[in-house]
């Protein structure tokens, strides 16, 4: 009889932790599970070239590592302050034998968004998959405590940055390519303290 999946893995109840924005996965205790120790690929993406924005941590890191273990060459985008997280992901990609490319920058910068795509295409030798995952969310104690600059920053990253990267990628994508947009639970079950992110 197969094991009950509800009890197959240990229950994790981490202590409360805070970090200054943007924060680092490598400083979490326990570490987030991004597939480093448990994801085994089977070649489903052999020969593909992928760009994963926000690929240094969380969902983006898990996707970048999984894609590499499925046989894809992978480029990641991330904030310069997140270099320790990016280094861990790049090493995991390279450990698979796949090409890895890391390009730090800020999605508020329109030129960075365009250059990111061009440099990724050059480094990987093409582009087949774009994963739009980069985003920004900042905790605030109520709507009246979110200032205009924070809202503008969130929109620049979450909307304009994603639009610009996608627009720059389209000319490089051939039939059969994929553009993937990730979404947070904040889109349909918004938290009271992440109002700017849920807009």
C-alpha positions as CSV (number, residue, x, y, z in Angstrom):
1,X,0.0,0.0,0.0
2,X,1.4,3.4,-0.9
3,X,2.3,5.9,1.8
4,X,-0.1,8.6,2.7
5,X,1.2,11.8,1.0
6,X,-0.1,13.9,3.8
7,X,2.3,12.4,6.2
8,X,5.2,11.6,3.9
9,X,7.1,14.7,4.6
10,X,7.9,16.5,7.8
11,X,5.8,19.4,9.0
12,X,7.8,22.7,8.9
13,X,7.0,25.5,11.4
14,X,9.8,28.0,11.0
15,X,10.4,30.8,13.5
16,X,9.3,34.3,12.5
17,X,12.1,36.0,10.5
18,X,12.5,39.4,9.0
19,X,15.0,40.8,6.5
20,X,15.3,44.2,4.8
21,X,13.9,44.4,1.3
22,X,14.5,42.5,-1.0
23,X,15.7,39.7,1.3
24,X,17.7,36.6,0.6
25,X,16.7,33.0,0.4
26,X,20.1,31.8,1.5
27,X,19.5,33.6,4.9
28,X,16.2,31.8,5.6
29,X,16.1,29.1,8.3
30,X,15.1,26.5,7.3
31,X,16.1,26.9,3.6
32,X,13.2,27.2,1.1
33,X,12.8,24.0,-1.0
34,X,13.7,25.0,-4.5
35,X,14.4,21.5,-5.7
36,X,18.1,21.4,-5.0
37,X,18.0,18.1,-3.2
38,X,14.9,16.4,-4.6
39,X,14.0,17.3,-8.2
40,X,15.1,14.9,-10.8
41,X,14.7,15.8,-14.5
42,X,13.9,13.5,-17.4
43,X,15.0,15.6,-20.5
44,X,11.6,17.1,-21.3
45,X,13.3,20.5,-22.3
46,X,16.4,19.1,-23.9
47,X,17.8,21.7,-26.3
48,X,15.5,24.5,-25.1
49,X,16.7,28.0,-24.1
50,X,14.8,29.7,-21.2
51,X,14.9,33.1,-19.5
52,X,13.4,33.2,-16.0
53,X,12.9,36.6,-14.4
54,X,13.2,36.6,-10.6
55,X,15.2,33.4,-11.1
56,X,17.3,33.8,-8.0
57,X,14.8,32.7,-5.3
58,X,11.4,31.2,-4.6
59,X,9.4,30.0,-7.5
60,X,11.8,31.5,-10.1
61,X,14.7,29.6,-8.6
62,X,12.8,26.4,-8.5
63,X,11.7,26.8,-12.1
64,X,15.3,27.7,-13.3
65,X,16.7,24.6,-11.5
66,X,13.9,22.3,-12.8
67,X,14.3,23.6,-16.4
68,X,18.1,22.9,-16.3
69,X,17.5,19.4,-14.9
70,X,15.0,18.9,-17.8
71,X,17.8,19.8,-20.2
72,X,17.3,23.5,-20.9
73,X,20.0,26.2,-20.9
74,X,18.8,28.9,-18.5
75,X,19.3,32.6,-18.0
76,X,18.1,34.3,-14.8
77,X,17.3,37.9,-14.0
78,X,17.5,39.3,-10.5
79,X,18.3,42.4,-8.4
80,X,22.0,43.0,-7.8
81,X,21.4,42.8,-4.0
82,X,20.3,39.2,-4.5
83,X,23.7,38.0,-5.8
84,X,24.2,35.3,-3.1
85,X,20.8,33.7,-4.1
86,X,21.7,34.0,-7.8
87,X,25.1,32.3,-7.3
88,X,23.4,29.3,-5.7
89,X,21.0,28.9,-8.6
90,X,23.7,29.4,-11.3
91,X,25.8,26.7,-9.6
92,X,22.8,24.4,-9.6
93,X,22.2,25.0,-13.3
94,X,25.9,24.5,-14.2
95,X,26.0,21.3,-12.1
96,X,23.5,19.8,-14.6
97,X,25.9,20.5,-17.5
98,X,23.7,23.1,-19.0
99,X,24.6,26.7,-19.9
100,X,23.7,29.3,-17.2
101,X,23.6,33.0,-17.7
102,X,23.0,35.6,-14.9
103,X,22.2,39.2,-15.6
104,X,21.4,41.4,-12.6
105,X,19.4,44.6,-12.9
106,X,16.2,46.4,-11.9
107,X,12.9,46.0,-13.8
108,X,12.2,49.7,-13.2
109,X,14.9,50.4,-15.8
110,X,13.4,50.1,-19.3
111,X,16.9,49.7,-20.9
112,X,17.8,46.9,-18.6
113,X,14.6,45.0,-19.6
114,X,15.6,45.2,-23.3
115,X,19.2,44.4,-22.7
116,X,18.4,41.5,-20.5
117,X,16.7,39.7,-23.4
118,X,19.4,40.6,-25.9
119,X,22.2,39.4,-23.6
120,X,20.3,36.2,-22.7
121,X,19.7,35.4,-26.4
122,X,23.4,35.9,-27.1
123,X,24.5,33.9,-24.1
124,X,22.2,30.9,-24.7
125,X,22.2,31.0,-28.5
126,X,18.4,31.7,-28.7
127,X,15.2,31.8,-26.7
128,X,12.3,29.3,-26.5
129,X,10.8,30.0,-23.1
130,X,10.2,33.2,-21.2
131,X,9.0,32.9,-17.6
132,X,7.8,36.2,-16.3
133,X,8.2,35.7,-12.6
134,X,9.9,38.8,-11.2
135,X,7.8,40.9,-8.9
136,X,7.9,43.2,-6.0
137,X,5.7,43.2,-2.8
138,X,6.2,45.2,0.3
139,X,4.4,44.8,3.6
140,X,2.4,47.8,4.9
141,X,0.2,48.3,7.9
142,X,-2.9,49.5,6.0
143,X,-3.5,51.4,2.8
144,X,-2.9,54.8,4.3
145,X,0.7,53.7,5.1
146,X,1.5,53.0,1.4
147,X,3.0,56.0,-0.3
148,X,2.8,56.9,-3.9
149,X,6.4,56.1,-4.6
150,X,5.9,52.5,-3.3
151,X,2.9,52.0,-5.5
152,X,4.8,53.4,-8.5
153,X,7.8,51.2,-7.8
154,X,5.5,48.1,-7.7
155,X,3.8,49.0,-10.9
156,X,7.2,49.7,-12.6
157,X,8.4,46.2,-11.7
158,X,5.3,44.1,-11.8
159,X,3.6,45.6,-14.9
160,X,5.9,47.7,-17.0
161,X,9.0,45.5,-16.5
162,X,7.1,42.4,-17.5
163,X,5.6,44.1,-20.5
164,X,9.0,45.4,-21.6
165,X,10.7,42.0,-21.3
166,X,7.9,40.2,-23.1
167,X,7.9,42.8,-25.9
168,X,11.7,42.4,-26.3
169,X,11.5,38.6,-26.3
170,X,8.8,38.2,-28.9
171,X,11.0,38.8,-32.0
172,X,13.3,35.9,-30.8
173,X,10.6,33.3,-30.2
174,X,9.8,30.8,-32.9
175,X,6.5,28.8,-33.3
176,X,6.2,26.4,-30.4
177,X,7.9,28.8,-27.9
178,X,6.2,29.7,-24.6
179,X,5.6,32.8,-22.7
180,X,4.6,32.0,-19.1
181,X,3.3,34.5,-16.5
182,X,3.4,33.5,-12.8
183,X,0.9,35.0,-10.4
184,X,0.8,35.3,-6.7
185,X,-2.1,34.2,-4.5
186,X,-2.3,38.0,-3.8
187,X,-4.1,38.3,-7.2
188,X,-7.2,36.5,-6.0
189,X,-6.9,36.2,-2.2
190,X,-5.2,39.5,-1.3
191,X,-3.6,40.0,2.1
192,X,-4.5,43.2,4.0
193,X,-0.8,44.0,4.4
194,X,0.1,43.6,0.7
195,X,-2.4,45.9,-0.8
196,X,0.0,47.5,-3.4
197,X,1.0,44.1,-4.6
198,X,-2.6,43.0,-5.1
199,X,-3.5,45.9,-7.3
